[in-house]
Amino acid sequence: MAKKWIQKAVKRPGAFTKWCKSRGYKGVTSACIAEGKRSRNPRVRRQANLAATLRKLGKKRRRK
């Protein structure tokens, strides 16, 4: 297994952060992720789900 396997999942780095900032958030927050999951745009919904997944992965790594 490659060490940096998750980078292939991120097709447009920084795009969701830019979307969140355009909505008035300071970055990718829990509220922004929740709003993104309710978006009508399917790309934004996928990005929000990926952001939530990456947060969970980060928390699991820190717990070890």
mmJSON file of the N, C-alpha and C atoms, coordinates in Angstrom:
{"data_MODEL":{"atom_site":{
"group_PDB":["ATOM","ATOM","ATOM","ATOM","ATOM","ATOM","ATOM","ATOM","ATOM","ATOM","ATOM","ATOM","ATOM","ATOM","ATOM","ATOM","ATOM","ATOM","ATOM","ATOM","ATOM","ATOM","ATOM","ATOM","ATOM","ATOM","ATOM","ATOM","ATOM","ATOM","ATOM","ATOM","ATOM","ATOM","ATOM","ATOM","ATOM","ATOM","ATOM","ATOM","ATOM","ATOM","ATOM","ATOM","ATOM","ATOM","ATOM","ATOM","ATOM","ATOM","ATOM","ATOM","ATOM","ATOM","ATOM","ATOM","ATOM","ATOM","ATOM","ATOM","ATOM","ATOM","ATOM","ATOM","ATOM","ATOM","ATOM","ATOM","ATOM","ATOM","ATOM","ATOM","ATOM","ATOM","ATOM","ATOM","ATOM","ATOM","ATOM","ATOM","ATOM","ATOM","ATOM","ATOM","ATOM","ATOM","ATOM","ATOM","ATOM","ATOM","ATOM","ATOM","ATOM","ATOM","ATOM","ATOM","ATOM","ATOM","ATOM","ATOM","ATOM","ATOM","ATOM","ATOM","ATOM","ATOM","ATOM","ATOM","ATOM","ATOM","ATOM","ATOM","ATOM","ATOM","ATOM","ATOM","ATOM","ATOM","ATOM","ATOM","ATOM","ATOM","ATOM","ATOM","ATOM","ATOM","ATOM","ATOM","ATOM","ATOM","ATOM","ATOM","ATOM","ATOM","ATOM","ATOM","ATOM","ATOM","ATOM","ATOM","ATOM","ATOM","ATOM","ATOM","ATOM","ATOM","ATOM","ATOM","ATOM","ATOM","ATOM","ATOM","ATOM","ATOM","ATOM","ATOM","ATOM","ATOM","ATOM","ATOM","ATOM","ATOM","ATOM","ATOM","ATOM","ATOM","ATOM","ATOM","ATOM","ATOM","ATOM","ATOM","ATOM","ATOM","ATOM","ATOM","ATOM","ATOM","ATOM","ATOM","ATOM","ATOM","ATOM","ATOM","ATOM","ATOM","ATOM","ATOM","ATOM","ATOM","ATOM","ATOM"],
"id":[1,2,3,4,5,6,7,8,9,10,11,12,13,14,15,16,17,18,19,20,21,22,23,24,25,26,27,28,29,30,31,32,33,34,35,36,37,38,39,40,41,42,43,44,45,46,47,48,49,50,51,52,53,54,55,56,57,58,59,60,61,62,63,64,65,66,67,68,69,70,71,72,73,74,75,76,77,78,79,80,81,82,83,84,85,86,87,88,89,90,91,92,93,94,95,96,97,98,99,100,101,102,103,104,105,106,107,108,109,110,111,112,113,114,115,116,117,118,119,120,121,122,123,124,125,126,127,128,129,130,131,132,133,134,135,136,137,138,139,140,141,142,143,144,145,146,147,148,149,150,151,152,153,154,155,156,157,158,159,160,161,162,163,164,165,166,167,168,169,170,171,172,173,174,175,176,177,178,179,180,181,182,183,184,185,186,187,188,189,190,191,192],
"type_symbol":["N","C","C","N","C","C","N","C","C","N","C","C","N","C","C","N","C","C","N","C","C","N","C","C","N","C","C","N","C","C","N","C","C","N","C","C","N","C","C","N","C","C","N","C","C","N","C","C","N","C","C","N","C","C","N","C","C","N","C","C","N","C","C","N","C","C","N","C","C","N","C","C","N","C","C","N","C","C","N","C","C","N","C","C","N","C","C","N","C","C","N","C","C","N","C","C","N","C","C","N","C","C","N","C","C","N","C","C","N","C","C","N","C","C","N","C","C","N","C","C","N","C","C","N","C","C","N","C","C","N","C","C","N","C","C","N","C","C","N","C","C","N","C","C","N","C","C","N","C","C","N","C","C","N","C","C","N","C","C","N","C","C","N","C","C","N","C","C","N","C","C","N","C","C","N","C","C","N","C","C","N","C","C","N","C","C","N","C","C","N","C","C"],
"label_atom_id":["N","CA","C","N","CA","C","N","CA","C","N","CA","C","N","CA","C","N","CA","C","N","CA","C","N","CA","C","N","CA","C","N","CA","C","N","CA","C","N","CA","C","N","CA","C","N","CA","C","N","CA","C","N","CA","C","N","CA","C","N","CA","C","N","CA","C","N","CA","C","N","CA","C","N","CA","C","N","CA","C","N","CA","C","N","CA","C","N","CA","C","N","CA","C","N","CA","C","N","CA","C","N","CA","C","N","CA","C","N","CA","C","N","CA","C","N","CA","C","N","CA","C","N","CA","C","N","CA","C","N","CA","C","N","CA","C","N","CA","C","N","CA","C","N","CA","C","N","CA","C","N","CA","C","N","CA","C","N","CA","C","N","CA","C","N","CA","C","N","CA","C","N","CA","C","N","CA","C","N","CA","C","N","CA","C","N","CA","C","N","CA","C","N","CA","C","N","CA","C","N","CA","C","N","CA","C","N","CA","C","N","CA","C","N","CA","C","N","CA","C","N","CA","C"],
"label_alt_id":[null,null,null,null,null,null,null,null,null,null,null,null,null,null,null,null,null,null,null,null,null,null,null,null,null,null,null,null,null,null,null,null,null,null,null,null,null,null,null,null,null,null,null,null,null,null,null,null,null,null,null,null,null,null,null,null,null,null,null,null,null,null,null,null,null,null,null,null,null,null,null,null,null,null,null,null,null,null,null,null,null,null,null,null,null,null,null,null,null,null,null,null,null,null,null,null,null,null,null,null,null,null,null,null,null,null,null,null,null,null,null,null,null,null,null,null,null,null,null,null,null,null,null,null,null,null,null,null,null,null,null,null,null,null,null,null,null,null,null,null,null,null,null,null,null,null,null,null,null,null,null,null,null,null,null,null,null,null,null,null,null,null,null,null,null,null,null,null,null,null,null,null,null,null,null,null,null,null,null,null,null,null,null,null,null,null,null,null,null,null,null,null],
"label_comp_id":["MET","MET","MET","ALA","ALA","ALA","LYS","LYS","LYS","LYS","LYS","LYS","TRP","TRP","TRP","ILE","ILE","ILE","GLN","GLN","GLN","LYS","LYS","LYS","ALA","ALA","ALA","VAL","VAL","VAL","LYS","LYS","LYS","ARG","ARG","ARG","PRO","PRO","PRO","GLY","GLY","GLY","ALA","ALA","ALA","PHE","PHE","PHE","THR","THR","THR","LYS","LYS","LYS","TRP","TRP","TRP","CYS","CYS","CYS","LYS","LYS","LYS","SER","SER","SER","ARG","ARG","ARG","GLY","GLY","GLY","TYR","TYR","TYR","LYS","LYS","LYS","GLY","GLY","GLY","VAL","VAL","VAL","THR","THR","THR","SER","SER","SER","ALA","ALA","ALA","CYS","CYS","CYS","ILE","ILE","ILE","ALA","ALA","ALA","GLU","GLU","GLU","GLY","GLY","GLY","LYS","LYS","LYS","ARG","ARG","ARG","SER","SER","SER","ARG","ARG","ARG","ASN","ASN","ASN","PRO","PRO","PRO","ARG","ARG","ARG","VAL","VAL","VAL","ARG","ARG","ARG","ARG","ARG","ARG","GLN","GLN","GLN","ALA","ALA","ALA","ASN","ASN","ASN","LEU","LEU","LEU","ALA","ALA","ALA","ALA","ALA","ALA","THR","THR","THR","LEU","LEU","LEU","ARG","ARG","ARG","LYS","LYS","LYS","LEU","LEU","LEU","GLY","GLY","GLY","LYS","LYS","LYS","LYS","LYS","LYS","ARG","ARG","ARG","ARG","ARG","ARG","ARG","ARG","ARG","LYS","LYS","LYS"],
"label_asym_id":["A","A","A","A","A","A","A","A","A","A","A","A","A","A","A","A","A","A","A","A","A","A","A","A","A","A","A","A","A","A","A","A","A","A","A","A","A","A","A","A","A","A","A","A","A","A","A","A","A","A","A","A","A","A","A","A","A","A","A","A","A","A","A","A","A","A","A","A","A","A","A","A","A","A","A","A","A","A","A","A","A","A","A","A","A","A","A","A","A","A","A","A","A","A","A","A","A","A","A","A","A","A","A","A","A","A","A","A","A","A","A","A","A","A","A","A","A","A","A","A","A","A","A","A","A","A","A","A","A","A","A","A","A","A","A","A","A","A","A","A","A","A","A","A","A","A","A","A","A","A","A","A","A","A","A","A","A","A","A","A","A","A","A","A","A","A","A","A","A","A","A","A","A","A","A","A","A","A","A","A","A","A","A","A","A","A","A","A","A","A","A","A"],
"label_entity_id":["1","1","1","1","1","1","1","1","1","1","1","1","1","1","1","1","1","1","1","1","1","1","1","1","1","1","1","1","1","1","1","1","1","1","1","1","1","1","1","1","1","1","1","1","1","1","1","1","1","1","1","1","1","1","1","1","1","1","1","1","1","1","1","1","1","1","1","1","1","1","1","1","1","1","1","1","1","1","1","1","1","1","1","1","1","1","1","1","1","1","1","1","1","1","1","1","1","1","1","1","1","1","1","1","1","1","1","1","1","1","1","1","1","1","1","1","1","1","1","1","1","1","1","1","1","1","1","1","1","1","1","1","1","1","1","1","1","1","1","1","1","1","1","1","1","1","1","1","1","1","1","1","1","1","1","1","1","1","1","1","1","1","1","1","1","1","1","1","1","1","1","1","1","1","1","1","1","1","1","1","1","1","1","1","1","1","1","1","1","1","1","1"],
"label_seq_id":[1,1,1,2,2,2,3,3,3,4,4,4,5,5,5,6,6,6,7,7,7,8,8,8,9,9,9,10,10,10,11,11,11,12,12,12,13,13,13,14,14,14,15,15,15,16,16,16,17,17,17,18,18,18,19,19,19,20,20,20,21,21,21,22,22,22,23,23,23,24,24,24,25,25,25,26,26,26,27,27,27,28,28,28,29,29,29,30,30,30,31,31,31,32,32,32,33,33,33,34,34,34,35,35,35,36,36,36,37,37,37,38,38,38,39,39,39,40,40,40,41,41,41,42,42,42,43,43,43,44,44,44,45,45,45,46,46,46,47,47,47,48,48,48,49,49,49,50,50,50,51,51,51,52,52,52,53,53,53,54,54,54,55,55,55,56,56,56,57,57,57,58,58,58,59,59,59,60,60,60,61,61,61,62,62,62,63,63,63,64,64,64],
"pdbx_PDB_ins_code":[null,null,null,null,null,null,null,null,null,null,null,null,null,null,null,null,null,null,null,null,null,null,null,null,null,null,null,null,null,null,null,null,null,null,null,null,null,null,null,null,null,null,null,null,null,null,null,null,null,null,null,null,null,null,null,null,null,null,null,null,null,null,null,null,null,null,null,null,null,null,null,null,null,null,null,null,null,null,null,null,null,null,null,null,null,null,null,null,null,null,null,null,null,null,null,null,null,null,null,null,null,null,null,null,null,null,null,null,null,null,null,null,null,null,null,null,null,null,null,null,null,null,null,null,null,null,null,null,null,null,null,null,null,null,null,null,null,null,null,null,null,null,null,null,null,null,null,null,null,null,null,null,null,null,null,null,null,null,null,null,null,null,null,null,null,null,null,null,null,null,null,null,null,null,null,null,null,null,null,null,null,null,null,null,null,null,null,null,null,null,null,null],
"Cartn_x":[0.838,0.0,0.884,0.514,1.294,1.075,2.067,1.971,1.003,0.944,0.103,-1.099,-1.846,-2.944,-4.139,-4.362,-5.56,-5.474,-4.289,-4.145,-4.853,-4.972,-5.659,-7.157,-7.696,-9.124,-9.464,-8.493,-8.736,-8.422,-9.481,-9.306,-9.047,-9.641,-9.515,-9.108,-7.816,-7.372,-7.707,-8.291,-8.614,-9.951,-10.634,-11.896,-12.992,-13.066,-14.113,-13.829,-12.575,-12.203,-12.619,-12.382,-12.766,-14.286,-15.014,-16.474,-16.955,-16.346,-16.725,-16.454,-15.306,-14.962,-15.905,-16.38,-17.322,-18.673,-18.943,-20.18,-20.055,-18.86,-18.688,-18.047,-17.653,-16.96,-15.475,-14.775,-13.336,-12.509,-13.142,-12.475,-13.458,-12.943,-13.804,-14.178,-15.393,-15.89,-16.977,-17.405,-18.482,-19.762,-20.031,-21.23,-21.141,-19.962,-19.776,-19.949,-19.415,-19.572,-21.05,-21.78,-23.213,-23.962,-23.611,-24.253,-23.908,-22.664,-22.244,-22.974,-23.254,-23.984,-25.425,-25.978,-27.348,-27.398,-26.251,-26.18,-26.9,-27.391,-28.021,-26.982,-25.773,-24.698,-24.084,-24.12,-23.591,-22.083,-21.346,-19.894,-19.6,-20.323,-20.133,-20.521,-21.598,-21.998,-20.894,-20.293,-19.195,-17.993,-17.683,-16.552,-16.805,-18.037,-18.376,-18.254,-18.722,-18.599,-17.141,-16.326,-14.898,-14.243,-14.624,-14.064,-14.411,-15.647,-16.054,-15.265,-15.052,-14.294,-12.853,-12.25,-10.86,-10.719,-11.721,-11.694,-11.691,-12.529,-12.584,-11.25,-10.641,-9.341,-8.298,-8.313,-7.359,-7.541,-8.781,-9.044,-8.599,-8.773,-8.337,-6.817,-6.122,-4.642,-4.117,-4.77,-4.323,-4.563,-5.599,-5.946,-4.937,-4.276,-3.318,-2.139],
"Cartn_y":[-1.182,0.0,1.247,2.176,3.413,4.267,5.072,5.895,7.061,7.652,8.834,8.48,7.485,6.992,7.945,8.702,9.537,10.747,11.164,12.325,12.111,10.853,10.574,10.821,10.834,11.072,12.554,13.428,14.868,15.312,15.526,15.878,17.366,18.197,19.651,20.246,20.182,20.672,22.146,22.445,23.818,24.308,23.525,23.985,24.104,23.139,23.195,24.31,24.537,25.643,26.966,27.115,28.331,28.5,27.403,27.442,27.892,27.344,27.713,29.192,29.668,31.077,31.998,31.558,32.372,32.457,31.507,31.499,32.273,32.776,33.581,32.852,31.613,30.875,31.214,30.988,31.287,30.16,29.073,27.902,26.757,25.547,24.375,24.093,24.453,24.237,23.167,22.739,21.744,22.287,23.568,24.19,24.255,24.53,24.598,23.214,22.199,20.829,20.452,20.802,20.504,21.221,22.492,23.237,22.62,22.192,21.57,20.271,19.507,18.247,18.48,19.656,20.001,20.73,20.974,21.748,21.036,21.823,21.258,20.768,21.294,20.945,19.604,18.586,17.28,17.291,18.139,18.209,18.726,19.739,20.304,19.268,18.528,17.478,16.439,16.027,15.046,15.617,16.877,17.509,17.607,17.907,18.002,16.637,15.603,14.25,13.85,14.203,13.886,14.652,15.911,16.71,16.083,15.605,14.958,13.672,12.905,11.658,11.928,12.926,13.252,13.736,14.432,14.839,13.622,12.643,11.426,10.695,10.627,9.965,10.668,11.99,12.753,12.507,12.422,12.184,10.789,9.813,8.448,8.386,9.088,9.071,9.733,10.829,11.541,10.721,9.881,9.094,7.991,7.506,6.394,6.725],
"Cartn_z":[0.0,0.0,0.0,-0.857,-0.948,0.302,0.642,1.845,1.667,0.492,0.269,-0.611,-0.227,-1.049,-1.067,-0.007,0.074,-0.859,-1.25,-2.122,-3.459,-3.885,-5.15,-5.045,-3.832,-3.64,-3.811,-3.595,-3.693,-5.115,-5.896,-7.308,-7.507,-6.648,-6.792,-5.45,-5.107,-3.798,-3.58,-2.435,-2.092,-2.593,-3.417,-3.998,-2.938,-2.029,-1.005,-0.003,0.304,1.192,0.56,-0.728,-1.443,-1.423,-1.583,-1.552,-0.176,0.876,2.245,2.505,2.069,2.287,1.515,0.343,-0.422,0.28,1.164,1.943,3.251,3.549,4.744,5.914,5.736,6.792,6.73,7.827,7.853,7.253,6.943,6.375,6.394,6.397,6.418,7.872,8.233,9.588,9.552,10.713,10.789,10.167,10.398,9.833,8.311,7.804,6.356,5.729,6.378,5.881,5.855,6.916,6.971,5.85,5.597,4.511,3.157,3.015,1.764,1.482,2.519,2.348,1.912,2.219,1.817,0.474,-0.14,-1.377,-2.523,-3.448,-4.64,-5.641,-5.535,-6.451,-6.026,-6.895,-6.509,-6.244,-6.919,-6.697,-5.291,-4.867,-3.527,-2.471,-2.72,-1.771,-1.621,-2.728,-2.662,-1.92,-2.185,-1.505,-0.006,0.378,1.802,2.468,1.798,2.349,2.487,1.518,1.591,2.735,2.914,4.011,5.359,5.495,6.742,6.964,5.901,6.001,6.381,5.764,6.076,7.517,8.016,9.426,10.337,10.015,10.826,10.793,9.611,9.495,10.349,10.343,11.136,12.625,13.054,14.469,14.874,13.989,14.294,14.425,13.55,13.581,14.861,15.268,16.468,17.724,17.703,18.864,19.143,18.1,18.256,19.102],
"occupancy":[1.0,1.0,1.0,1.0,1.0,1.0,1.0,1.0,1.0,1.0,1.0,1.0,1.0,1.0,1.0,1.0,1.0,1.0,1.0,1.0,1.0,1.0,1.0,1.0,1.0,1.0,1.0,1.0,1.0,1.0,1.0,1.0,1.0,1.0,1.0,1.0,1.0,1.0,1.0,1.0,1.0,1.0,1.0,1.0,1.0,1.0,1.0,1.0,1.0,1.0,1.0,1.0,1.0,1.0,1.0,1.0,1.0,1.0,1.0,1.0,1.0,1.0,1.0,1.0,1.0,1.0,1.0,1.0,1.0,1.0,1.0,1.0,1.0,1.0,1.0,1.0,1.0,1.0,1.0,1.0,1.0,1.0,1.0,1.0,1.0,1.0,1.0,1.0,1.0,1.0,1.0,1.0,1.0,1.0,1.0,1.0,1.0,1.0,1.0,1.0,1.0,1.0,1.0,1.0,1.0,1.0,1.0,1.0,1.0,1.0,1.0,1.0,1.0,1.0,1.0,1.0,1.0,1.0,1.0,1.0,1.0,1.0,1.0,1.0,1.0,1.0,1.0,1.0,1.0,1.0,1.0,1.0,1.0,1.0,1.0,1.0,1.0,1.0,1.0,1.0,1.0,1.0,1.0,1.0,1.0,1.0,1.0,1.0,1.0,1.0,1.0,1.0,1.0,1.0,1.0,1.0,1.0,1.0,1.0,1.0,1.0,1.0,1.0,1.0,1.0,1.0,1.0,1.0,1.0,1.0,1.0,1.0,1.0,1.0,1.0,1.0,1.0,1.0,1.0,1.0,1.0,1.0,1.0,1.0,1.0,1.0,1.0,1.0,1.0,1.0,1.0,1.0],
"B_iso_or_equiv":[0.0,0.0,0.0,0.0,0.0,0.0,0.0,0.0,0.0,0.0,0.0,0.0,0.0,0.0,0.0,0.0,0.0,0.0,0.0,0.0,0.0,0.0,0.0,0.0,0.0,0.0,0.0,0.0,0.0,0.0,0.0,0.0,0.0,0.0,0.0,0.0,0.0,0.0,0.0,0.0,0.0,0.0,0.0,0.0,0.0,0.0,0.0,0.0,0.0,0.0,0.0,0.0,0.0,0.0,0.0,0.0,0.0,0.0,0.0,0.0,0.0,0.0,0.0,0.0,0.0,0.0,0.0,0.0,0.0,0.0,0.0,0.0,0.0,0.0,0.0,0.0,0.0,0.0,0.0,0.0,0.0,0.0,0.0,0.0,0.0,0.0,0.0,0.0,0.0,0.0,0.0,0.0,0.0,0.0,0.0,0.0,0.0,0.0,0.0,0.0,0.0,0.0,0.0,0.0,0.0,0.0,0.0,0.0,0.0,0.0,0.0,0.0,0.0,0.0,0.0,0.0,0.0,0.0,0.0,0.0,0.0,0.0,0.0,0.0,0.0,0.0,0.0,0.0,0.0,0.0,0.0,0.0,0.0,0.0,0.0,0.0,0.0,0.0,0.0,0.0,0.0,0.0,0.0,0.0,0.0,0.0,0.0,0.0,0.0,0.0,0.0,0.0,0.0,0.0,0.0,0.0,0.0,0.0,0.0,0.0,0.0,0.0,0.0,0.0,0.0,0.0,0.0,0.0,0.0,0.0,0.0,0.0,0.0,0.0,0.0,0.0,0.0,0.0,0.0,0.0,0.0,0.0,0.0,0.0,0.0,0.0,0.0,0.0,0.0,0.0,0.0,0.0],
"pdbx_formal_charge":[null,null,null,null,null,null,null,null,null,null,null,null,null,null,null,null,null,null,null,null,null,null,null,null,null,null,null,null,null,null,null,null,null,null,null,null,null,null,null,null,null,null,null,null,null,null,null,null,null,null,null,null,null,null,null,null,null,null,null,null,null,null,null,null,null,null,null,null,null,null,null,null,null,null,null,null,null,null,null,null,null,null,null,null,null,null,null,null,null,null,null,null,null,null,null,null,null,null,null,null,null,null,null,null,null,null,null,null,null,null,null,null,null,null,null,null,null,null,null,null,null,null,null,null,null,null,null,null,null,null,null,null,null,null,null,null,null,null,null,null,null,null,null,null,null,null,null,null,null,null,null,null,null,null,null,null,null,null,null,null,null,null,null,null,null,null,null,null,null,null,null,null,null,null,null,null,null,null,null,null,null,null,null,null,null,null,null,null,null,null,null,null],
"auth_seq_id":[1,1,1,2,2,2,3,3,3,4,4,4,5,5,5,6,6,6,7,7,7,8,8,8,9,9,9,10,10,10,11,11,11,12,12,12,13,13,13,14,14,14,15,15,15,16,16,16,17,17,17,18,18,18,19,19,19,20,20,20,21,21,21,22,22,22,23,23,23,24,24,24,25,25,25,26,26,26,27,27,27,28,28,28,29,29,29,30,30,30,31,31,31,32,32,32,33,33,33,34,34,34,35,35,35,36,36,36,37,37,37,38,38,38,39,39,39,40,40,40,41,41,41,42,42,42,43,43,43,44,44,44,45,45,45,46,46,46,47,47,47,48,48,48,49,49,49,50,50,50,51,51,51,52,52,52,53,53,53,54,54,54,55,55,55,56,56,56,57,57,57,58,58,58,59,59,59,60,60,60,61,61,61,62,62,62,63,63,63,64,64,64],
"auth_comp_id":["MET","MET","MET","ALA","ALA","ALA","LYS","LYS","LYS","LYS","LYS","LYS","TRP","TRP","TRP","ILE","ILE","ILE","GLN","GLN","GLN","LYS","LYS","LYS","ALA","ALA","ALA","VAL","VAL","VAL","LYS","LYS","LYS","ARG","ARG","ARG","PRO","PRO","PRO","GLY","GLY","GLY","ALA","ALA","ALA","PHE","PHE","PHE","THR","THR","THR","LYS","LYS","LYS","TRP","TRP","TRP","CYS","CYS","CYS","LYS","LYS","LYS","SER","SER","SER","ARG","ARG","ARG","GLY","GLY","GLY","TYR","TYR","TYR","LYS","LYS","LYS","GLY","GLY","GLY","VAL","VAL","VAL","THR","THR","THR","SER","SER","SER","ALA","ALA","ALA","CYS","CYS","CYS","ILE","ILE","ILE","ALA","ALA","ALA","GLU","GLU","GLU","GLY","GLY","GLY","LYS","LYS","LYS","ARG","ARG","ARG","SER","SER","SER","ARG","ARG","ARG","ASN","ASN","ASN","PRO","PRO","PRO","ARG","ARG","ARG","VAL","VAL","VAL","ARG","ARG","ARG","ARG","ARG","ARG","GLN","GLN","GLN","ALA","ALA","ALA","ASN","ASN","ASN","LEU","LEU","LEU","ALA","ALA","ALA","ALA","ALA","ALA","THR","THR","THR","LEU","LEU","LEU","ARG","ARG","ARG","LYS","LYS","LYS","LEU","LEU","LEU","GLY","GLY","GLY","LYS","LYS","LYS","LYS","LYS","LYS","ARG","ARG","ARG","ARG","ARG","ARG","ARG","ARG","ARG","LYS","LYS","LYS"],
"auth_asym_id":["A","A","A","A","A","A","A","A","A","A","A","A","A","A","A","A","A","A","A","A","A","A","A","A","A","A","A","A","A","A","A","A","A","A","A","A","A","A","A","A","A","A","A","A","A","A","A","A","A","A","A","A","A","A","A","A","A","A","A","A","A","A","A","A","A","A","A","A","A","A","A","A","A","A","A","A","A","A","A","A","A","A","A","A","A","A","A","A","A","A","A","A","A","A","A","A","A","A","A","A","A","A","A","A","A","A","A","A","A","A","A","A","A","A","A","A","A","A","A","A","A","A","A","A","A","A","A","A","A","A","A","A","A","A","A","A","A","A","A","A","A","A","A","A","A","A","A","A","A","A","A","A","A","A","A","A","A","A","A","A","A","A","A","A","A","A","A","A","A","A","A","A","A","A","A","A","A","A","A","A","A","A","A","A","A","A","A","A","A","A","A","A"],
"auth_atom_id":["N","CA","C","N","CA","C","N","CA","C","N","CA","C","N","CA","C","N","CA","C","N","CA","C","N","CA","C","N","CA","C","N","CA","C","N","CA","C","N","CA","C","N","CA","C","N","CA","C","N","CA","C","N","CA","C","N","CA","C","N","CA","C","N","CA","C","N","CA","C","N","CA","C","N","CA","C","N","CA","C","N","CA","C","N","CA","C","N","CA","C","N","CA","C","N","CA","C","N","CA","C","N","CA","C","N","CA","C","N","CA","C","N","CA","C","N","CA","C","N","CA","C","N","CA","C","N","CA","C","N","CA","C","N","CA","C","N","CA","C","N","CA","C","N","CA","C","N","CA","C","N","CA","C","N","CA","C","N","CA","C","N","CA","C","N","CA","C","N","CA","C","N","CA","C","N","CA","C","N","CA","C","N","CA","C","N","CA","C","N","CA","C","N","CA","C","N","CA","C","N","CA","C","N","CA","C","N","CA","C","N","CA","C","N","CA","C","N","CA","C","N","CA","C"],
"pdbx_PDB_model_num":[1,1,1,1,1,1,1,1,1,1,1,1,1,1,1,1,1,1,1,1,1,1,1,1,1,1,1,1,1,1,1,1,1,1,1,1,1,1,1,1,1,1,1,1,1,1,1,1,1,1,1,1,1,1,1,1,1,1,1,1,1,1,1,1,1,1,1,1,1,1,1,1,1,1,1,1,1,1,1,1,1,1,1,1,1,1,1,1,1,1,1,1,1,1,1,1,1,1,1,1,1,1,1,1,1,1,1,1,1,1,1,1,1,1,1,1,1,1,1,1,1,1,1,1,1,1,1,1,1,1,1,1,1,1,1,1,1,1,1,1,1,1,1,1,1,1,1,1,1,1,1,1,1,1,1,1,1,1,1,1,1,1,1,1,1,1,1,1,1,1,1,1,1,1,1,1,1,1,1,1,1,1,1,1,1,1,1,1,1,1,1,1]
}}}
